Amino acid sequence: MPYNEETGTVTGTKDKHYNILWFAQACMTNALRLEEYISDAEREGDSELAEFFRKAQADSHKGAEQAKQLIAARLSQGG
């Protein structure tokens, strides 16, 4: 399938909708994974690394929330 061709016929969901849903899920998955990384760093006494991962986790939370708001707004508008 050419790069510029719509793949909604394959997934049943238009690319632009699939992409934002994927992004929200990826951000939430990342936030969960980072929780483990924070715990690992804290267990090793590496507060600098734990803080780095906390900031990354906050960014993931922010991305997920923004995506969820965009999805909700588009659903309320009918697509």
PyMOL Python script that loads the backbone (N, CA, C, O; Angstrom):
from pymol import cmd

cmd.read_pdbstr("""\
ATOM      1  N   MET A   1       0.852  -1.172   0.000  1.00  0.00           N
ATOM      2  CA  MET A   1       0.000   0.000   0.000  1.00  0.00           C
ATOM      3  C   MET A   1       0.902   1.241   0.000  1.00  0.00           C
ATOM      4  O   MET A   1       1.791   1.354   0.843  1.00  0.00           O
ATOM      5  N   PRO A   2       0.682   2.163  -0.930  1.00  0.00           N
ATOM      6  CA  PRO A   2       1.509   3.378  -0.963  1.00  0.00           C
ATOM      7  C   PRO A   2       1.407   4.169   0.329  1.00  0.00           C
ATOM      8  O   PRO A   2       0.378   4.156   1.005  1.00  0.00           O
ATOM      9  N   TYR A   3       2.495   4.861   0.660  1.00  0.00           N
ATOM     10  CA  TYR A   3       2.597   5.622   1.906  1.00  0.00           C
ATOM     11  C   TYR A   3       1.461   6.616   2.070  1.00  0.00           C
ATOM     12  O   TYR A   3       0.970   6.799   3.183  1.00  0.00           O
ATOM     13  N   ASN A   4       1.033   7.259   1.004  1.00  0.00           N
ATOM     14  CA  ASN A   4       0.037   8.324   1.106  1.00  0.00           C
ATOM     15  C   ASN A   4      -1.400   7.819   0.972  1.00  0.00           C
ATOM     16  O   ASN A   4      -2.323   8.629   0.894  1.00  0.00           O
ATOM     17  N   GLU A   5      -1.607   6.522   0.943  1.00  0.00           N
ATOM     18  CA  GLU A   5      -2.942   5.960   0.787  1.00  0.00           C
ATOM     19  C   GLU A   5      -3.611   5.746   2.148  1.00  0.00           C
ATOM     20  O   GLU A   5      -2.975   5.275   3.090  1.00  0.00           O
ATOM     21  N   GLU A   6      -4.883   6.091   2.241  1.00  0.00           N
ATOM     22  CA  GLU A   6      -5.665   5.904   3.463  1.00  0.00           C
ATOM     23  C   GLU A   6      -5.749   4.422   3.808  1.00  0.00           C
ATOM     24  O   GLU A   6      -6.061   3.602   2.945  1.00  0.00           O
ATOM     25  N   THR A   7      -5.472   4.071   5.069  1.00  0.00           N
ATOM     26  CA  THR A   7      -5.527   2.672   5.478  1.00  0.00           C
ATOM     27  C   THR A   7      -6.774   2.339   6.270  1.00  0.00           C
ATOM     28  O   THR A   7      -6.872   1.246   6.827  1.00  0.00           O
ATOM     29  N   GLY A   8      -7.724   3.245   6.334  1.00  0.00           N
ATOM     30  CA  GLY A   8      -8.950   2.977   7.070  1.00  0.00           C
ATOM     31  C   GLY A   8      -9.691   1.767   6.556  1.00  0.00           C
ATOM     32  O   GLY A   8     -10.455   1.146   7.295  1.00  0.00           O
ATOM     33  N   THR A   9      -9.479   1.424   5.314  1.00  0.00           N
ATOM     34  CA  THR A   9     -10.144   0.244   4.774  1.00  0.00           C
ATOM     35  C   THR A   9      -9.581  -1.033   5.400  1.00  0.00           C
ATOM     36  O   THR A   9     -10.265  -2.056   5.438  1.00  0.00           O
ATOM     37  N   VAL A  10      -8.367  -0.980   5.880  1.00  0.00           N
ATOM     38  CA  VAL A  10      -7.745  -2.148   6.511  1.00  0.00           C
ATOM     39  C   VAL A  10      -8.152  -2.239   7.977  1.00  0.00           C
ATOM     40  O   VAL A  10      -8.551  -3.307   8.443  1.00  0.00           O
ATOM     41  N   THR A  11      -8.055  -1.122   8.713  1.00  0.00           N
ATOM     42  CA  THR A  11      -8.320  -1.138  10.154  1.00  0.00           C
ATOM     43  C   THR A  11      -9.773  -0.874  10.510  1.00  0.00           C
ATOM     44  O   THR A  11     -10.211  -1.202  11.613  1.00  0.00           O
ATOM     45  N   GLY A  12     -10.523  -0.287   9.590  1.00  0.00           N
ATOM     46  CA  GLY A  12     -11.894   0.099   9.890  1.00  0.00           C
ATOM     47  C   GLY A  12     -11.980   1.445  10.577  1.00  0.00           C
ATOM     48  O   GLY A  12     -13.068   1.895  10.939  1.00  0.00           O
ATOM     49  N   THR A  13     -10.840   2.090  10.759  1.00  0.00           N
ATOM     50  CA  THR A  13     -10.770   3.391  11.417  1.00  0.00           C
ATOM     51  C   THR A  13      -9.880   4.293  10.574  1.00  0.00           C
ATOM     52  O   THR A  13      -8.777   3.898  10.195  1.00  0.00           O
ATOM     53  N   LYS A  14     -10.349   5.496  10.278  1.00  0.00           N
ATOM     54  CA  LYS A  14      -9.540   6.427   9.495  1.00  0.00           C
ATOM     55  C   LYS A  14      -8.193   6.636  10.174  1.00  0.00           C
ATOM     56  O   LYS A  14      -8.093   6.613  11.401  1.00  0.00           O
ATOM     57  N   ASP A  15      -7.163   6.839   9.363  1.00  0.00           N
ATOM     58  CA  ASP A  15      -5.818   7.027   9.893  1.00  0.00           C
ATOM     59  C   ASP A  15      -5.764   8.089  10.987  1.00  0.00           C
ATOM     60  O   ASP A  15      -5.178   7.862  12.045  1.00  0.00           O
ATOM     61  N   LYS A  16      -6.376   9.254  10.735  1.00  0.00           N
ATOM     62  CA  LYS A  16      -6.275  10.342  11.716  1.00  0.00           C
ATOM     63  C   LYS A  16      -6.905   9.950  13.045  1.00  0.00           C
ATOM     64  O   LYS A  16      -6.419  10.375  14.093  1.00  0.00           O
ATOM     65  N   HIS A  17      -7.965   9.158  13.037  1.00  0.00           N
ATOM     66  CA  HIS A  17      -8.587   8.709  14.284  1.00  0.00           C
ATOM     67  C   HIS A  17      -7.753   7.618  14.941  1.00  0.00           C
ATOM     68  O   HIS A  17      -7.551   7.624  16.155  1.00  0.00           O
ATOM     69  N   TYR A  18      -7.279   6.695  14.142  1.00  0.00           N
ATOM     70  CA  TYR A  18      -6.421   5.630  14.663  1.00  0.00           C
ATOM     71  C   TYR A  18      -5.177   6.233  15.308  1.00  0.00           C
ATOM     72  O   TYR A  18      -4.761   5.805  16.384  1.00  0.00           O
ATOM     73  N   ASN A  19      -4.587   7.223  14.651  1.00  0.00           N
ATOM     74  CA  ASN A  19      -3.345   7.822  15.145  1.00  0.00           C
ATOM     75  C   ASN A  19      -3.527   8.458  16.516  1.00  0.00           C
ATOM     76  O   ASN A  19      -2.682   8.276  17.393  1.00  0.00           O
ATOM     77  N   ILE A  20      -4.606   9.197  16.720  1.00  0.00           N
ATOM     78  CA  ILE A  20      -4.802   9.857  18.018  1.00  0.00           C
ATOM     79  C   ILE A  20      -5.134   8.822  19.093  1.00  0.00           C
ATOM     80  O   ILE A  20      -4.722   8.973  20.243  1.00  0.00           O
ATOM     81  N   LEU A  21      -5.868   7.781  18.734  1.00  0.00           N
ATOM     82  CA  LEU A  21      -6.138   6.707  19.699  1.00  0.00           C
ATOM     83  C   LEU A  21      -4.846   5.984  20.067  1.00  0.00           C
ATOM     84  O   LEU A  21      -4.612   5.683  21.238  1.00  0.00           O
ATOM     85  N   TRP A  22      -4.014   5.707  19.076  1.00  0.00           N
ATOM     86  CA  TRP A  22      -2.734   5.064  19.338  1.00  0.00           C
ATOM     87  C   TRP A  22      -1.874   5.940  20.250  1.00  0.00           C
ATOM     88  O   TRP A  22      -1.256   5.446  21.193  1.00  0.00           O
ATOM     89  N   PHE A  23      -1.839   7.255  19.957  1.00  0.00           N
ATOM     90  CA  PHE A  23      -1.025   8.173  20.746  1.00  0.00           C
ATOM     91  C   PHE A  23      -1.461   8.175  22.211  1.00  0.00           C
ATOM     92  O   PHE A  23      -0.621   8.123  23.109  1.00  0.00           O
ATOM     93  N   ALA A  24      -2.769   8.234  22.453  1.00  0.00           N
ATOM     94  CA  ALA A  24      -3.279   8.226  23.829  1.00  0.00           C
ATOM     95  C   ALA A  24      -2.857   6.945  24.540  1.00  0.00           C
ATOM     96  O   ALA A  24      -2.393   6.983  25.680  1.00  0.00           O
ATOM     97  N   GLN A  25      -3.021   5.816  23.866  1.00  0.00           N
ATOM     98  CA  GLN A  25      -2.656   4.536  24.461  1.00  0.00           C
ATOM     99  C   GLN A  25      -1.159   4.461  24.720  1.00  0.00           C
ATOM    100  O   GLN A  25      -0.735   3.966  25.764  1.00  0.00           O
ATOM    101  N   ALA A  26      -0.361   4.944  23.786  1.00  0.00           N
ATOM    102  CA  ALA A  26       1.095   4.904  23.950  1.00  0.00           C
ATOM    103  C   ALA A  26       1.535   5.764  25.135  1.00  0.00           C
ATOM    104  O   ALA A  26       2.423   5.370  25.891  1.00  0.00           O
ATOM    105  N   CYS A  27       0.919   6.931  25.299  1.00  0.00           N
ATOM    106  CA  CYS A  27       1.260   7.798  26.433  1.00  0.00           C
ATOM    107  C   CYS A  27       0.912   7.131  27.755  1.00  0.00           C
ATOM    108  O   CYS A  27       1.694   7.183  28.704  1.00  0.00           O
ATOM    109  N   MET A  28      -0.259   6.504  27.820  1.00  0.00           N
ATOM    110  CA  MET A  28      -0.662   5.846  29.060  1.00  0.00           C
ATOM    111  C   MET A  28       0.233   4.649  29.375  1.00  0.00           C
ATOM    112  O   MET A  28       0.592   4.427  30.531  1.00  0.00           O
ATOM    113  N   THR A  29       0.592   3.880  28.349  1.00  0.00           N
ATOM    114  CA  THR A  29       1.498   2.754  28.536  1.00  0.00           C
ATOM    115  C   THR A  29       2.857   3.240  29.005  1.00  0.00           C
ATOM    116  O   THR A  29       3.470   2.639  29.888  1.00  0.00           O
ATOM    117  N   ASN A  30       3.324   4.329  28.413  1.00  0.00           N
ATOM    118  CA  ASN A  30       4.611   4.894  28.800  1.00  0.00           C
ATOM    119  C   ASN A  30       4.590   5.348  30.259  1.00  0.00           C
ATOM    120  O   ASN A  30       5.551   5.116  30.993  1.00  0.00           O
ATOM    121  N   ALA A  31       3.506   5.990  30.683  1.00  0.00           N
ATOM    122  CA  ALA A  31       3.393   6.443  32.071  1.00  0.00           C
ATOM    123  C   ALA A  31       3.464   5.257  33.031  1.00  0.00           C
ATOM    124  O   ALA A  31       4.098   5.345  34.083  1.00  0.00           O
ATOM    125  N   LEU A  32       2.823   4.162  32.675  1.00  0.00           N
ATOM    126  CA  LEU A  32       2.881   2.960  33.519  1.00  0.00           C
ATOM    127  C   LEU A  32       4.296   2.391  33.574  1.00  0.00           C
ATOM    128  O   LEU A  32       4.780   2.036  34.648  1.00  0.00           O
ATOM    129  N   ARG A  33       4.951   2.304  32.438  1.00  0.00           N
ATOM    130  CA  ARG A  33       6.308   1.769  32.391  1.00  0.00           C
ATOM    131  C   ARG A  33       7.265   2.652  33.189  1.00  0.00           C
ATOM    132  O   ARG A  33       8.139   2.148  33.895  1.00  0.00           O
ATOM    133  N   LEU A  34       7.099   3.958  33.077  1.00  0.00           N
ATOM    134  CA  LEU A  34       7.973   4.880  33.799  1.00  0.00           C
ATOM    135  C   LEU A  34       7.831   4.739  35.309  1.00  0.00           C
ATOM    136  O   LEU A  34       8.782   5.006  36.043  1.00  0.00           O
ATOM    137  N   GLU A  35       6.666   4.327  35.782  1.00  0.00           N
ATOM    138  CA  GLU A  35       6.483   4.081  37.216  1.00  0.00           C
ATOM    139  C   GLU A  35       7.474   3.021  37.692  1.00  0.00           C
ATOM    140  O   GLU A  35       8.054   3.141  38.772  1.00  0.00           O
ATOM    141  N   GLU A  36       7.659   1.997  36.886  1.00  0.00           N
ATOM    142  CA  GLU A  36       8.634   0.944  37.216  1.00  0.00           C
ATOM    143  C   GLU A  36      10.052   1.509  37.193  1.00  0.00           C
ATOM    144  O   GLU A  36      10.860   1.193  38.067  1.00  0.00           O
ATOM    145  N   TYR A  37      10.354   2.332  36.213  1.00  0.00           N
ATOM    146  CA  TYR A  37      11.697   2.907  36.114  1.00  0.00           C
ATOM    147  C   TYR A  37      11.991   3.828  37.292  1.00  0.00           C
ATOM    148  O   TYR A  37      13.115   3.868  37.794  1.00  0.00           O
ATOM    149  N   ILE A  38      10.978   4.566  37.728  1.00  0.00           N
ATOM    150  CA  ILE A  38      11.135   5.435  38.903  1.00  0.00           C
ATOM    151  C   ILE A  38      11.456   4.585  40.127  1.00  0.00           C
ATOM    152  O   ILE A  38      12.364   4.907  40.894  1.00  0.00           O
ATOM    153  N   SER A  39      10.713   3.505  40.304  1.00  0.00           N
ATOM    154  CA  SER A  39      10.953   2.609  41.440  1.00  0.00           C
ATOM    155  C   SER A  39      12.345   2.003  41.390  1.00  0.00           C
ATOM    156  O   SER A  39      13.021   1.906  42.414  1.00  0.00           O
ATOM    157  N   ASP A  40      12.779   1.593  40.191  1.00  0.00           N
ATOM    158  CA  ASP A  40      14.122   1.027  40.043  1.00  0.00           C
ATOM    159  C   ASP A  40      15.184   2.040  40.450  1.00  0.00           C
ATOM    160  O   ASP A  40      16.116   1.711  41.185  1.00  0.00           O
ATOM    161  N   ALA A  41      15.042   3.272  39.970  1.00  0.00           N
ATOM    162  CA  ALA A  41      16.026   4.321  40.288  1.00  0.00           C
ATOM    163  C   ALA A  41      16.034   4.617  41.780  1.00  0.00           C
ATOM    164  O   ALA A  41      17.097   4.764  42.382  1.00  0.00           O
ATOM    165  N   GLU A  42      14.839   4.706  42.382  1.00  0.00           N
ATOM    166  CA  GLU A  42      14.764   4.974  43.823  1.00  0.00           C
ATOM    167  C   GLU A  42      15.384   3.844  44.622  1.00  0.00           C
ATOM    168  O   GLU A  42      16.081   4.093  45.606  1.00  0.00           O
ATOM    169  N   ARG A  43      15.141   2.602  44.213  1.00  0.00           N
ATOM    170  CA  ARG A  43      15.708   1.451  44.918  1.00  0.00           C
ATOM    171  C   ARG A  43      17.235   1.486  44.879  1.00  0.00           C
ATOM    172  O   ARG A  43      17.900   1.032  45.811  1.00  0.00           O
ATOM    173  N   GLU A  44      17.780   2.027  43.795  1.00  0.00           N
ATOM    174  CA  GLU A  44      19.229   2.137  43.647  1.00  0.00           C
ATOM    175  C   GLU A  44      19.777   3.430  44.258  1.00  0.00           C
ATOM    176  O   GLU A  44      20.985   3.667  44.221  1.00  0.00           O
ATOM    177  N   GLY A  45      18.898   4.266  44.821  1.00  0.00           N
ATOM    178  CA  GLY A  45      19.326   5.505  45.447  1.00  0.00           C
ATOM    179  C   GLY A  45      19.717   6.597  44.459  1.00  0.00           C
ATOM    180  O   GLY A  45      20.443   7.526  44.812  1.00  0.00           O
ATOM    181  N   ASP A  46      19.234   6.487  43.219  1.00  0.00           N
ATOM    182  CA  ASP A  46      19.579   7.459  42.179  1.00  0.00           C
ATOM    183  C   ASP A  46      18.436   8.456  42.021  1.00  0.00           C
ATOM    184  O   ASP A  46      17.576   8.302  41.153  1.00  0.00           O
ATOM    185  N   SER A  47      18.438   9.482  42.874  1.00  0.00           N
ATOM    186  CA  SER A  47      17.349  10.458  42.860  1.00  0.00           C
ATOM    187  C   SER A  47      17.343  11.291  41.586  1.00  0.00           C
ATOM    188  O   SER A  47      16.280  11.719  41.138  1.00  0.00           O
ATOM    189  N   GLU A  48      18.502  11.526  40.998  1.00  0.00           N
ATOM    190  CA  GLU A  48      18.553  12.294  39.748  1.00  0.00           C
ATOM    191  C   GLU A  48      17.820  11.555  38.626  1.00  0.00           C
ATOM    192  O   GLU A  48      17.041  12.153  37.883  1.00  0.00           O
ATOM    193  N   LEU A  49      18.073  10.268  38.513  1.00  0.00           N
ATOM    194  CA  LEU A  49      17.410   9.473  37.485  1.00  0.00           C
ATOM    195  C   LEU A  49      15.917   9.330  37.774  1.00  0.00           C
ATOM    196  O   LEU A  49      15.097   9.385  36.857  1.00  0.00           O
ATOM    197  N   ALA A  50      15.567   9.147  39.044  1.00  0.00           N
ATOM    198  CA  ALA A  50      14.147   9.052  39.416  1.00  0.00           C
ATOM    199  C   ALA A  50      13.413  10.333  39.027  1.00  0.00           C
ATOM    200  O   ALA A  50      12.300  10.276  38.503  1.00  0.00           O
ATOM    201  N   GLU A  51      14.027  11.480  39.280  1.00  0.00           N
ATOM    202  CA  GLU A  51      13.408  12.759  38.923  1.00  0.00           C
ATOM    203  C   GLU A  51      13.284  12.908  37.410  1.00  0.00           C
ATOM    204  O   GLU A  51      12.280  13.422  36.917  1.00  0.00           O
ATOM    205  N   PHE A  52      14.291  12.465  36.680  1.00  0.00           N
ATOM    206  CA  PHE A  52      14.239  12.482  35.220  1.00  0.00           C
ATOM    207  C   PHE A  52      13.028  11.695  34.729  1.00  0.00           C
ATOM    208  O   PHE A  52      12.277  12.160  33.872  1.00  0.00           O
ATOM    209  N   PHE A  53      12.848  10.490  35.286  1.00  0.00           N
ATOM    210  CA  PHE A  53      11.719   9.659  34.877  1.00  0.00           C
ATOM    211  C   PHE A  53      10.386  10.249  35.333  1.00  0.00           C
ATOM    212  O   PHE A  53       9.383  10.096  34.636  1.00  0.00           O
ATOM    213  N   ARG A  54      10.351  10.921  36.488  1.00  0.00           N
ATOM    214  CA  ARG A  54       9.114  11.583  36.939  1.00  0.00           C
ATOM    215  C   ARG A  54       8.701  12.683  35.952  1.00  0.00           C
ATOM    216  O   ARG A  54       7.523  12.829  35.627  1.00  0.00           O
ATOM    217  N   LYS A  55       9.675  13.443  35.487  1.00  0.00           N
ATOM    218  CA  LYS A  55       9.363  14.494  34.507  1.00  0.00           C
ATOM    219  C   LYS A  55       8.861  13.887  33.204  1.00  0.00           C
ATOM    220  O   LYS A  55       7.910  14.390  32.607  1.00  0.00           O
ATOM    221  N   ALA A  56       9.495  12.815  32.766  1.00  0.00           N
ATOM    222  CA  ALA A  56       9.049  12.130  31.557  1.00  0.00           C
ATOM    223  C   ALA A  56       7.638  11.578  31.746  1.00  0.00           C
ATOM    224  O   ALA A  56       6.815  11.624  30.833  1.00  0.00           O
ATOM    225  N   GLN A  57       7.370  11.050  32.952  1.00  0.00           N
ATOM    226  CA  GLN A  57       6.041  10.515  33.245  1.00  0.00           C
ATOM    227  C   GLN A  57       5.001  11.632  33.224  1.00  0.00           C
ATOM    228  O   GLN A  57       3.894  11.437  32.722  1.00  0.00           O
ATOM    229  N   ALA A  58       5.340  12.786  33.758  1.00  0.00           N
ATOM    230  CA  ALA A  58       4.412  13.929  33.733  1.00  0.00           C
ATOM    231  C   ALA A  58       4.099  14.327  32.294  1.00  0.00           C
ATOM    232  O   ALA A  58       2.957  14.652  31.971  1.00  0.00           O
ATOM    233  N   ASP A  59       5.106  14.302  31.435  1.00  0.00           N
ATOM    234  CA  ASP A  59       4.872  14.606  30.020  1.00  0.00           C
ATOM    235  C   ASP A  59       3.956  13.567  29.382  1.00  0.00           C
ATOM    236  O   ASP A  59       3.103  13.909  28.564  1.00  0.00           O
ATOM    237  N   SER A  60       4.127  12.314  29.748  1.00  0.00           N
ATOM    238  CA  SER A  60       3.264  11.261  29.219  1.00  0.00           C
ATOM    239  C   SER A  60       1.825  11.447  29.697  1.00  0.00           C
ATOM    240  O   SER A  60       0.882  11.281  28.924  1.00  0.00           O
ATOM    241  N   HIS A  61       1.663  11.794  30.980  1.00  0.00           N
ATOM    242  CA  HIS A  61       0.321  12.078  31.504  1.00  0.00           C
ATOM    243  C   HIS A  61      -0.317  13.227  30.728  1.00  0.00           C
ATOM    244  O   HIS A  61      -1.486  13.164  30.348  1.00  0.00           O
ATOM    245  N   LYS A  62       0.469  14.272  30.502  1.00  0.00           N
ATOM    246  CA  LYS A  62      -0.036  15.447  29.778  1.00  0.00           C
ATOM    247  C   LYS A  62      -0.455  15.070  28.359  1.00  0.00           C
ATOM    248  O   LYS A  62      -1.525  15.473  27.904  1.00  0.00           O
ATOM    249  N   GLY A  63       0.370  14.308  27.662  1.00  0.00           N
ATOM    250  CA  GLY A  63       0.031  13.881  26.309  1.00  0.00           C
ATOM    251  C   GLY A  63      -1.238  13.041  26.276  1.00  0.00           C
ATOM    252  O   GLY A  63      -2.084  13.218  25.400  1.00  0.00           O
ATOM    253  N   ALA A  64      -1.368  12.126  27.231  1.00  0.00           N
ATOM    254  CA  ALA A  64      -2.562  11.282  27.290  1.00  0.00           C
ATOM    255  C   ALA A  64      -3.808  12.122  27.558  1.00  0.00           C
ATOM    256  O   ALA A  64      -4.843  11.916  26.925  1.00  0.00           O
ATOM    257  N   GLU A  65      -3.714  13.059  28.485  1.00  0.00           N
ATOM    258  CA  GLU A  65      -4.867  13.907  28.798  1.00  0.00           C
ATOM    259  C   GLU A  65      -5.268  14.771  27.604  1.00  0.00           C
ATOM    260  O   GLU A  65      -6.455  14.921  27.314  1.00  0.00           O
ATOM    261  N   GLN A  66      -4.283  15.337  26.915  1.00  0.00           N
ATOM    262  CA  GLN A  66      -4.589  16.159  25.752  1.00  0.00           C
ATOM    263  C   GLN A  66      -5.237  15.313  24.660  1.00  0.00           C
ATOM    264  O   GLN A  66      -6.184  15.758  24.011  1.00  0.00           O
ATOM    265  N   ALA A  67      -4.740  14.111  24.455  1.00  0.00           N
ATOM    266  CA  ALA A  67      -5.320  13.220  23.452  1.00  0.00           C
ATOM    267  C   ALA A  67      -6.748  12.835  23.830  1.00  0.00           C
ATOM    268  O   ALA A  67      -7.634  12.827  22.975  1.00  0.00           O
ATOM    269  N   LYS A  68      -6.979  12.516  25.101  1.00  0.00           N
ATOM    270  CA  LYS A  68      -8.327  12.145  25.539  1.00  0.00           C
ATOM    271  C   LYS A  68      -9.299  13.306  25.359  1.00  0.00           C
ATOM    272  O   LYS A  68     -10.446  13.100  24.962  1.00  0.00           O
ATOM    273  N   GLN A  69      -8.848  14.517  25.647  1.00  0.00           N
ATOM    274  CA  GLN A  69      -9.707  15.695  25.450  1.00  0.00           C
ATOM    275  C   GLN A  69     -10.030  15.895  23.975  1.00  0.00           C
ATOM    276  O   GLN A  69     -11.164  16.218  23.621  1.00  0.00           O
ATOM    277  N   LEU A  70      -9.049  15.708  23.134  1.00  0.00           N
ATOM    278  CA  LEU A  70      -9.270  15.855  21.687  1.00  0.00           C
ATOM    279  C   LEU A  70     -10.233  14.790  21.174  1.00  0.00           C
ATOM    280  O   LEU A  70     -11.129  15.087  20.384  1.00  0.00           O
ATOM    281  N   ILE A  71     -10.051  13.551  21.622  1.00  0.00           N
ATOM    282  CA  ILE A  71     -10.951  12.466  21.235  1.00  0.00           C
ATOM    283  C   ILE A  71     -12.372  12.774  21.685  1.00  0.00           C
ATOM    284  O   ILE A  71     -13.314  12.623  20.906  1.00  0.00           O
ATOM    285  N   ALA A  72     -12.538  13.202  22.934  1.00  0.00           N
ATOM    286  CA  ALA A  72     -13.868  13.512  23.463  1.00  0.00           C
ATOM    287  C   ALA A  72     -14.520  14.631  22.677  1.00  0.00           C
ATOM    288  O   ALA A  72     -15.706  14.553  22.356  1.00  0.00           O
ATOM    289  N   ALA A  73     -13.769  15.664  22.365  1.00  0.00           N
ATOM    290  CA  ALA A  73     -14.321  16.792  21.608  1.00  0.00           C
ATOM    291  C   ALA A  73     -14.768  16.336  20.215  1.00  0.00           C
ATOM    292  O   ALA A  73     -15.829  16.739  19.738  1.00  0.00           O
ATOM    293  N   ARG A  74     -13.974  15.513  19.579  1.00  0.00           N
ATOM    294  CA  ARG A  74     -14.318  15.052  18.244  1.00  0.00           C
ATOM    295  C   ARG A  74     -15.515  14.106  18.276  1.00  0.00           C
ATOM    296  O   ARG A  74     -16.348  14.133  17.369  1.00  0.00           O
ATOM    297  N   LEU A  75     -15.608  13.273  19.309  1.00  0.00           N
ATOM    298  CA  LEU A  75     -16.767  12.383  19.416  1.00  0.00           C
ATOM    299  C   LEU A  75     -18.047  13.181  19.648  1.00  0.00           C
ATOM    300  O   LEU A  75     -19.098  12.843  19.103  1.00  0.00           O
ATOM    301  N   SER A  76     -17.963  14.229  20.448  1.00  0.00           N
ATOM    302  CA  SER A  76     -19.159  15.033  20.727  1.00  0.00           C
ATOM    303  C   SER A  76     -19.591  15.830  19.488  1.00  0.00           C
ATOM    304  O   SER A  76     -20.749  16.231  19.376  1.00  0.00           O
ATOM    305  N   GLN A  77     -18.658  16.053  18.565  1.00  0.00           N
ATOM    306  CA  GLN A  77     -18.980  16.766  17.316  1.00  0.00           C
ATOM    307  C   GLN A  77     -19.401  15.799  16.207  1.00  0.00           C
ATOM    308  O   GLN A  77     -19.767  16.218  15.109  1.00  0.00           O
ATOM    309  N   GLY A  78     -19.345  14.532  16.505  1.00  0.00           N
ATOM    310  CA  GLY A  78     -19.747  13.543  15.519  1.00  0.00           C
ATOM    311  C   GLY A  78     -18.645  13.108  14.574  1.00  0.00           C
ATOM    312  O   GLY A  78     -18.923  12.573  13.500  1.00  0.00           O
ATOM    313  N   GLY A  79     -17.388  13.333  14.963  1.00  0.00           N
ATOM    314  CA  GLY A  79     -16.344  12.749  14.171  1.00  0.00           C
ATOM    315  C   GLY A  79     -15.314  13.635  13.663  1.00  0.00           C
ATOM    316  O   GLY A  79     -14.395  13.186  12.979  1.00  0.00           O
TER     317      GLY A  79
END
""", "prot")
cmd.dss("prot")
cmd.show_as("cartoon", "prot")
cmd.util.cbc("prot")
cmd.orient("prot")
